[in-house]
Amino acid sequence: MDVAALRECIGSTLNANADIRRQAELQLKTAEVQKGFVIALTDLVANDQDPQIRLSAVVYLKNKVTRSWEFNSDYAKIPAIPDDEKNSLRDRLVPTLASAPPPIRQQLLPLIGKVLHYDFPDRWPSYMDITMQLLNSNDIQSVFAGVQCLLSLCRVYRFKRQEDKRGEFDRVTQATFPIILAIGNKLVDETSTDAGEMLKMIVKTYKHAVYFELSQHLREEASIVAWATLFIKIVQKEPPAESLPEDLDEREIHPWWKAKKWAYSNLNRLFVRYGNPASMTQTNGLEYEQFAKHFIEQFAPEILTAYLQQIEMWVSKTRWLSKICLSHIIAYLDECIKPSATWKHLNPHVENLISHVLFPLLCQTDEDLEMFHDDPAEYLHRKINFYEEISAPDVAATNFLVTLTKSRKKQTFTVLNFINSVVNRYEVATEEEKNHREKEGALRMIGTLSSIILGKKSPIAESVEYFFVRHVFPEFRSTQGFLRARACEVLEKFSELDFKDDNNVILIYQNIIQCLNDAELPVRVEAALALQPLIRHEFIRKSMQANIAEIMQQLLKLANEVDVDALATVMEEFVEVFASELTPFAVELTEQLRDTYLRIIGDVIEKGANSNDEDVENYLDDKSITALGVLQTIGTLILTLESTPNLLLHLEQILVPVITTTLEHKLYDLYNEVFEIIDSCTFSAKAISPTMWAVFGLIHRSFKDRAEIYIEEMLPALDNYVSYGYMTLRQNPEYMEAIFDIIQTIFTNDRLGAMDRICGCKLAEAVLLNMRGHADKYLPHFIEIAMQCLTAPCEIKSYRVHLMEMVINCIYYNPVVTLQVLEQHAWTNKFFSLWFSNIENFNRVHDKKLSIVAIIALIQLPPEQVPQSIQPGWPKLMSGIVSLFHTLPLAIKNREELSKESLNFEEAFDSDSENEWDGDGDAGWDKEGEEGGDEVDIPDESAAYMEFLNNEAQSRGQPGFGVYEDDEILEEETLLETPLDLIEPYQLFRSTLLNIQQTQPHVYEGLTKALGDDEKAMITSVFNEAEAKAREEEARLAALINGN
C-alpha cells in the first residue's frame, strides 16, 4: 500500500471541511481491507514527523487490531489481518513503543495487550527477550518502555488461571520481578513526576500479578518482605511538592498519588485475599494456610501501624491524603476488626477513629453544601447511590461502622455515646452556635447503624423512639435544607421501628407530606422515599387513600426533575397498593409515565451515540436504571387493570412509543421490562388488539436483528400472541409464518443454547395446543426439529423432556400424521422407547396431562393406522397411562402446595438474623471483653459465601457447566395456563376406553389383556374418580341453574 497516499487520506480526516472528512473516512474504510494497510499504518506511527498524523494513525491501527487480529463476529465483514502483516507488526511494536512520545504510547499499550492475549508466548516468543533487554538497559526511556511491556503482559495474565498459563506466567515474574523491585527501590527516593509515573506502573504490575493467585516464589519470605517494605515506603513517603498542586482534582490523579493508591491497594489485597486465615476457603485454604498465619501475625500489624501513622498526620493536618488512599486505609482497618490478631492492635484506637476520622468523613463538606444548592440532582445521586462511589472515604467509613457494630456489638455503645454527645451539644447550643453539619453527620451515623440497632434482642431498639422525638422531629423544621433531608432519610432507614405511640407515626406522616412540598429538591426526594414504608401502618394507608392522586402527581413531578431510580420503586408500590383509588387516573398516569420514560431514553439515545467515554457510560447506566424503574411501574399499573379491558386498549395505544423506541434503538438493557409490559397488556386483556399486532411485527424484526438471545424475555409475550390471538393467526398466514420462523431460528441459531431452545419447545407447544387443525403445514417441521435435537448428544434432562413433549404435542395434535412422519425417518421405535423410559421425568401436572391426552389419542387409532414397527409394544400404552394416573394426584397436591408457598414467601423470609444480638437484653454484649470476646475471631460471612459459590461451581462441573444439578426434575409452573387446563383427564379416559370397548372390542382386548391386577385396580380407581367428578359437575350446574 502507498504510505504517502494513506498519509494524505489520514490528513484529510482532520480537515475542517465536513465533506472532505467524510470522503476521507470512506476511503480509509476501503483501504482497511487492502493488503499492506497495517504495515503502512505502522510506518506512519513509527516515523511520521507530524504529531497529529501519528496520533490518528495509531488510533486507526489500534482499532484495526481490535477488530480483526482474529475473526470477530461483531465485525464479520472485515477480513482478519494476514499472517505476514501480523509478523511484521509484532516485530515492530515494542521498538516503536520505546521511541514513541506519551500520547502514542497510550494508544499502543492496549494494542500490545490485544496481540499478547492471542499470541503470547507461542506466536510471539521474542516478546520477553525484548522486554528483558529494555529492563536491563542503561537508558531510562528504554527501562520505562520495558516496565510498560511487562505491565501489559501482567494485565493479560491477570484472569488466566489455568495451570499451564500460570506456569508460563510464573517464569515471567521470576525473571522480571527482582529487576523491577530494584528499580522501584531506587525510584521511591526520587521526587520527579516521571519517577512517580514509572513507580506507579511497577506497583500496578505487581497488582495484576497477584490479583487472583500469589505464586509460590512471591510467597517466599525474602520476596514478601522486600515488596511489602517497598509498598510501605511508598505509603510513608513525603509527597513531593509537585504532587501537591492547588487544584485538588489534579492532586488526585498525579502519578505519585496514583503510586500511593496502588501501594495501599496491594497491601490490602495481600491481607484480604492471602494473609487472613479467616478468609480462606476450602479451595485455597491448604495452599495459603501457612502463609496466612505468618502474614497476619508478622505483617498485618506492621501495615496497620503504618496506616495509623498516616491517619494521625491527616487528622493533625500535617499530611494531605487523596480520597482513594483514605478509603484504602479505612478499608484495611475494617478488615482488621474481625480477626483477633489484628483487633487487639486496632481496639485501643477505635474511640479516636470514630471521633476524629469517621465522623468528620460523614459530615457535609463545603463541596457537598455547594452541590446541595447548585446541583441538587448530582447531590442526590451522590448521597442516595453513595455505595457506587467505591473511592469515596465516607463509603469506607460507613462500611467500617457497620462491620464494627455488627461484629463487636459492645462497640455499638461507643458509637452511640459519641452520637449522643454531638446531638446533646447541638440541643443546648444557641441558634448562632449550633453546628448544623455535626448534627447532620450524627444523624447520618445513627442511620448507618439502623439494621444493627433494630436487630433481634437489641437492648437499644426501645430507646430509639425517644431519640427520634427529641433529636429528629425538630429537624423537619430546620432552617438548613440538608438537615431536613437527613431527617427524612433517617426515618426511612428506621422504617421497621415499631412506634409505641401512634401519634408519633401520624406526626411523621404529616411532616413527610409537608417535606414533599419543600423548596429544596433533595428534601422532596428524601421525603418521597420515606413515605413508602409508612404504608405498612393501616391508619396511614387509609389516610393516604384520600389524596393518593396528588401524591402520585408529586412523585411524577419529582421523577421528571431528577433521575433517581428509587422513586420509581415508590411509585410502583403505590400503584399496586392503591390500585382501585388510582384507576380513574390510569390514563393520565400512564401518559405521564410514558413521557417520563421517553425523556430519559431520549437522553440515553442522544448521549450514547458513538460514545466510548467511561463517565458517559456510567451516566447512561444510571439513566437506564431509572428508565427501568419507570417501565416496572407501568407494568404494575397494567396488571392492576385486568378487569377493565376497554381502559387497557387505551393504555396500549399510549404505550406504543415506549415499546417502539426501545426496540428500534436496541436498548437491550430494557428489553426484559418492555417485553413484560407487552406480556402484561396482552395477558390482562386476554386478547390481542390491532395495536399489539402492529407491535408483533416489530418483535419479529427485532428477534431477527440480533435480539434472538432475548428469547426467554420474549417468550411470555409470544405465548400470549398464540394463546389469545389464535383466531387472527388462523386468518393471517404471515403472522403464523413469523411465529414459525422464530421457532425455527431458535433451533438453528448458533448463539442460542439448550436453555434458550426450551423456549422454542414451549412456543411450539402453544401453537399445537391453540391452533388445532390450523397448523398442519408446520407439523412435520416440528417433529423433525425435535427428533433431530433428540438424536444429538445433550446432557440437560429438562431440555430433552421438552423436546419429547414437542413430539407428544404433535401426537395429540394429529396422531396419524405424526406416526407417518416418524416412520418416514425411522424414528418411531426410538421415540416411543425414549418416551416411556423417561416417563418418571414427566413430573409436572402439565407433563402428565399432556402424555395422558396423547396416549388417549393413540389408543383410539384403528389397528391399520398403527405402524408395524411398534404394534408389538402397543399395549404398553396402557401401562404408561396407568403409571401417569397413579402419580397425577401427588403432582396436583405438590402444585397446590407450591401455590400456597409462593403466596407466603415474604412472610417466611427472615432477613434480620445476621444482626441478632447475643443473649437477652444487654446481658450478652457486656460479656464480650470479660470472657475473651475481644480475643475471638469473628466469622467472615464473605468467606462462607465464597465457599458456597466454590462448592456450587464444583458440583456443577466448573464454569461452562455441562450438567445442571438442579436439572433432575422440571419445576412446577404454578402460573402456566394452556388449553389442557380445560380438559378433565379422568372423565376423558373413562369415556374413551368405554367407547373403544363398545365400538372396537378386539382393540380393547389387545390393550387390556396384558394388564396386571394392580394396573386393572388402578383403572377401576380412575373410573371411580371420573364418576365422582361427573357428579360434582352435575351438582355445580344444578346449583347454578337454581341460582345458588
Buried (B, 14 or more C-beta within 10 A) or exposed (E): BEBEEBBEBBBBBBEEEEEBBEBBEEBBEEBBEEEBBBBBBBBBBBEBEBEEBBBBBBBBBBBBBBBBBEEEEEBEEBEBBBEEBBEBBBBBBBEBBBEBEEEBBEBBBEBBBBBBBBBBBEEBEEBBEBBBEBBEBEEEEBBBBBBBBBBBBBBBBBEBEEEEBBEBBBEBBBBBBBBBBEBBBEBBEBBEBEBBBBBBBBBBBBBBBBBBBBBEBBBEEEBBEBBBBBBBBBBBBEBBEEBBEEEEEEBBEBBBBBBBBBBBBBBBBBBBBBBBBBBBBEBBBEBBEEBBBBBBEBBBBBBBEBBBEBBBBBBEEEBBBBBBBBBBBBBBBBBBBBBBBBBEBBBEBBBBBBBBBBBBBBBBEEEBBEBBEEEBBEBBBBBBBEEEBEBBBBBBBBBBBBBBBBBBBBBBBBBBEBBBEBBEBBEEEEEEEBBBBBBBBBBBBBBBBBBBBBBEBBBBBEEBBEBBBEBBBBBBEBEBBBBBBBBBBBBBBBBEBEBEEEEBBBBBBEBBBBBBEBEBBBBBBBBBBBBBBBBEBEEBBEBBEEEBBEBBBBBBEBBEBBBBBBBBBBBBBBBBBBBEBBBEBBEBBBEBBBBBBBBBBEBBBEBBEEEEEEEEEEBBEBBBBBBBBBBBBBBBBBBBBBEBEEBBBBBBEBBBBBBBBBBEBEBBBBBBBBBBBBBBBBBBBEBBBEBBBEBBEBBBEBBBEEBBBBBBBBBBBBBBBBBBBBEBBBEEEEBBBBBBEBBBBBBEBEEBEBBBBBBBBBBBBBBBBBBBEBBEEBBBBBBBBBBEBBBEEBEBBBBBBBBBBBBBBBBBBBBEBBBBBBBEBEBBBBBBEBBBEEBEBBBBBBBBBBBBBBBBBBBBBEEEEBBEBBEEEBBBBBBBBBBBBBBBEEBBEBBEEBEEEEEEEEEEEEEEEEBEBEEEEBEBBBEBEEEEBBEBBBEBEEBEEBBEEBEEEEEBEEEEBEEBEEBEBBEBEBEBBBEBEEBBBBBBBBEBBEEBBEEBEEBBEBBBEEBEEEBEEBBEBBBEBBEEBBEEEEEEEEEEEEEE
